[in-house]
Amino acid sequence: MPMPTPPRQLALDLPHAESLSRDDYLEGPSNAQALALIDRWPDWTNRVMMLVGPEGCGKSHLAAIWAAEAGARIVGAHALTPQDVPGALATGALVVEHLEPGYFDERAVFHLLNLARETNAFVLMTARAAPASFEVELRDAGSRLRAIPVVSVEPPDDQLLRALLVKFCADRQMAVDESVVSYLATRIERSFAAARDAVEQLDAEALRLRRPVTRALAAALFRGQGVLPL
């Protein structure tokens, strides 16, 4: 009589809360100027500022820190309409996330910038590229956008990337040693998002195999999967 197949261990994709507080933001040379801007509020040189940097560099975390401090609402640029602007600025502070060329209502942004000036409201925008590179049909909106001071957030350096990996592991209560962190740090893209994704994959694989997180497990998982070559 054949023996029954043992049940397979499934990795449960349980949510892991990620804190977006100031205390949980890791600082390095790549984001020092952006963090200084957030910490300097309300003593900004301009009431409308823009954080610019590649995807996964931590712009949204910085924006969340500022929103909590300033009592600001957070809206996606793609969802903002002219009718929404007065309500969005009701608290006197607003975060506009992910301002991307072709994916926002130019009239809404123009109205927002004008109303912010009239009411002395604060606005913090985030984008991958500076507005100088945008193709904007509404000339006045383009002029307003190009006048916004820009602060850049660069990809993390090696030290910050390693610190991010340690933090994301700690968030998931994963016990890892330096060999695991070093292996990942030299093989993933230098971004907050890549560090988070790598830790998520490693955690899921360790749970599936019911194995501790080791360098050998990391090597087996990431070798040949589009990460940097050995």
C-alpha positions as CSV (number, residue, x, y, z in Angstrom):
1,M,0.0,0.0,0.0
2,P,1.6,3.3,-1.0
3,M,2.5,5.8,1.7
4,P,0.5,9.0,1.7
5,T,2.3,12.1,0.4
6,P,3.2,14.4,3.3
7,P,1.6,17.8,3.1
8,R,3.7,20.5,1.5
9,Q,4.7,23.4,3.7
10,L,3.2,26.6,2.3
11,A,4.6,30.0,3.0
12,L,1.8,32.3,4.2
13,D,2.0,35.8,2.7
14,L,1.2,37.6,5.9
15,P,1.3,41.4,5.9
16,H,4.3,43.0,7.6
17,A,3.8,46.4,8.9
18,E,6.4,48.9,7.8
19,S,6.8,52.0,9.9
20,L,7.1,55.3,8.0
21,S,8.1,57.3,11.0
22,R,11.1,59.6,11.3
23,D,12.8,57.2,13.7
24,D,12.6,54.4,11.1
25,Y,14.1,56.4,8.3
26,L,17.7,55.5,7.7
27,E,20.0,58.4,6.7
28,G,23.0,58.3,4.4
29,P,24.8,60.6,2.0
30,S,22.4,59.8,-0.8
31,N,19.3,61.2,1.1
32,A,20.9,63.7,3.6
33,Q,19.7,66.8,1.7
34,A,16.2,65.5,1.3
35,L,16.0,64.5,5.0
36,A,17.4,68.0,6.0
37,L,14.6,69.6,4.0
38,I,11.9,67.6,5.9
39,D,13.5,68.4,9.2
40,R,13.8,72.1,8.4
41,W,10.1,72.6,7.8
42,P,8.4,75.0,8.2
43,D,11.5,77.1,7.5
44,W,11.6,76.3,3.8
45,T,12.9,78.7,1.2
46,N,9.8,78.1,-0.8
47,R,6.4,76.8,0.4
48,V,6.2,74.4,-2.5
49,M,9.1,71.9,-2.8
50,M,9.7,68.8,-4.9
51,L,11.6,65.6,-4.0
52,V,13.0,63.9,-7.1
53,G,14.7,60.5,-7.4
54,P,14.4,57.1,-8.9
55,E,11.7,54.6,-7.9
56,G,12.4,53.0,-4.6
57,C,14.8,55.7,-3.3
58,G,12.6,56.6,-0.3
59,K,10.7,59.6,-1.5
60,S,7.3,58.3,-0.2
61,H,8.8,57.6,3.3
62,L,10.1,61.2,3.4
63,A,6.8,62.5,2.3
64,A,5.0,60.5,4.9
65,I,7.3,61.8,7.6
66,W,6.5,65.4,6.5
67,A,2.8,64.7,6.2
68,A,2.6,63.5,9.8
69,E,4.5,66.6,11.0
70,A,2.7,69.1,8.9
71,G,-0.8,67.6,9.1
72,A,-0.8,67.2,5.4
73,R,-3.1,65.1,3.3
74,I,-1.5,62.8,0.7
75,V,-2.9,62.4,-2.8
76,G,-1.7,60.8,-6.0
77,A,-1.0,63.3,-8.8
78,H,-2.9,61.1,-11.3
79,A,-6.0,61.3,-9.1
80,L,-6.0,65.1,-8.5
81,T,-8.8,67.0,-10.3
82,P,-9.4,70.8,-10.3
83,Q,-12.5,70.2,-8.2
84,D,-10.5,68.3,-5.6
85,V,-7.9,71.1,-5.0
86,P,-9.7,73.2,-2.4
87,G,-10.5,70.2,-0.2
88,A,-7.0,68.8,-0.6
89,L,-5.5,72.0,0.6
90,A,-8.0,72.4,3.5
91,T,-5.4,71.7,6.2
92,G,-2.9,74.1,4.7
93,A,-0.4,71.3,3.7
94,L,-0.5,68.7,1.0
95,V,1.6,65.9,-0.4
96,V,1.3,65.2,-4.1
97,E,2.9,61.9,-5.0
98,H,4.2,60.5,-8.2
99,L,4.0,63.5,-10.5
100,E,4.8,61.9,-13.9
101,P,4.6,63.5,-17.3
102,G,1.4,62.7,-19.0
103,Y,-0.2,61.2,-15.9
104,F,-1.6,64.3,-14.2
105,D,-4.2,66.9,-14.9
106,E,-2.3,70.0,-15.8
107,R,-5.3,72.3,-14.9
108,A,-5.5,70.7,-11.5
109,V,-1.8,71.2,-10.8
110,F,-2.0,74.8,-12.1
111,H,-5.0,75.5,-9.8
112,L,-3.2,73.8,-6.9
113,L,0.0,75.9,-7.2
114,N,-2.0,79.1,-7.6
115,L,-4.2,78.4,-4.6
116,A,-1.2,77.4,-2.5
117,R,0.3,80.7,-3.2
118,E,-2.9,82.6,-2.4
119,T,-3.4,80.8,0.9
120,N,0.2,80.4,2.0
121,A,-0.2,76.6,2.0
122,F,2.7,74.2,2.0
123,V,2.9,71.6,-0.8
124,L,5.5,68.8,-1.2
125,M,5.6,66.9,-4.5
126,T,7.4,63.7,-5.4
127,A,8.6,62.7,-8.9
128,R,11.1,60.6,-10.7
129,A,12.5,63.4,-12.7
130,A,12.7,67.2,-12.4
131,P,9.8,69.2,-14.0
132,A,12.3,70.8,-16.4
133,S,12.2,67.6,-18.4
134,F,8.3,67.5,-18.5
135,E,6.4,68.1,-21.7
136,V,3.5,70.2,-20.5
137,E,0.8,71.5,-22.9
138,L,-0.5,74.2,-20.5
139,R,2.2,76.8,-20.7
140,D,1.4,78.5,-17.4
141,A,1.4,75.1,-15.6
142,G,4.8,74.2,-17.0
143,S,6.2,77.6,-15.9
144,R,4.9,77.1,-12.4
145,L,6.3,73.6,-12.2
146,R,9.7,74.5,-13.4
147,A,9.9,77.2,-10.8
148,I,9.5,74.7,-7.9
149,P,12.8,74.1,-6.0
150,V,14.0,70.5,-6.4
151,V,15.8,68.4,-3.9
152,S,17.2,65.1,-5.2
153,V,17.2,61.7,-3.5
154,E,19.9,59.4,-4.8
155,P,20.0,55.6,-4.7
156,P,21.5,54.3,-1.4
157,D,25.3,53.9,-1.2
158,D,26.7,50.5,0.0
159,Q,26.6,51.4,3.7
160,L,23.0,52.5,3.5
161,L,21.9,49.6,1.4
162,R,23.3,47.2,4.0
163,A,21.5,49.1,6.8
164,L,18.3,48.8,4.8
165,L,18.7,45.0,4.4
166,V,19.3,44.7,8.1
167,K,16.2,46.8,8.9
168,F,13.9,44.9,6.5
169,C,15.1,41.6,8.0
170,A,14.4,42.9,11.5
171,D,10.9,44.1,10.5
172,R,10.2,40.5,9.6
173,Q,12.0,39.1,12.6
174,M,14.5,37.3,10.4
175,A,17.8,36.3,12.1
176,V,20.5,36.9,9.6
177,D,24.3,37.2,9.9
178,E,26.7,39.5,8.0
179,S,27.4,36.9,5.3
180,V,23.8,37.0,4.2
181,V,23.7,40.9,4.2
182,S,27.0,41.0,2.3
183,Y,25.8,38.5,-0.3
184,L,22.6,40.4,-1.0
185,A,24.2,43.9,-1.0
186,T,26.6,42.9,-3.9
187,R,23.9,41.3,-6.0
188,I,20.8,43.5,-5.9
189,E,19.9,46.8,-7.4
190,R,20.8,49.8,-5.2
191,S,17.3,50.9,-4.2
192,F,15.0,50.7,-1.2
193,A,12.5,48.7,-3.3
194,A,15.1,46.1,-4.4
195,A,16.3,45.6,-0.8
196,R,12.7,45.1,0.4
197,D,11.9,42.7,-2.4
198,A,15.0,40.6,-1.8
199,V,14.2,40.3,1.9
200,E,10.6,39.3,1.1
201,Q,11.7,36.6,-1.3
202,L,14.3,35.3,1.1
203,D,11.8,35.2,4.0
204,A,9.2,33.4,1.8
205,E,11.7,30.8,0.6
206,A,12.9,30.1,4.2
207,L,9.3,29.6,5.3
208,R,8.5,27.3,2.4
209,L,11.6,25.1,3.0
210,R,11.4,25.4,6.8
211,R,15.1,26.3,6.8
212,P,17.0,29.1,8.5
213,V,18.0,32.1,6.5
214,T,21.7,31.5,5.4
215,R,24.0,32.6,2.7
216,A,23.6,29.3,1.0
217,L,19.9,29.8,0.9
218,A,20.3,33.3,-0.5
219,A,22.8,32.0,-3.1
220,A,20.4,29.2,-4.2
221,L,17.5,31.7,-4.5
222,F,19.2,34.6,-6.3
223,R,21.8,33.0,-8.5
224,G,20.8,33.4,-12.1
225,Q,17.6,35.4,-11.4
226,G,18.4,38.7,-13.0
227,V,20.5,40.0,-10.1
228,L,24.1,41.1,-10.6
229,P,26.4,38.3,-11.6
230,L,28.9,36.7,-9.2
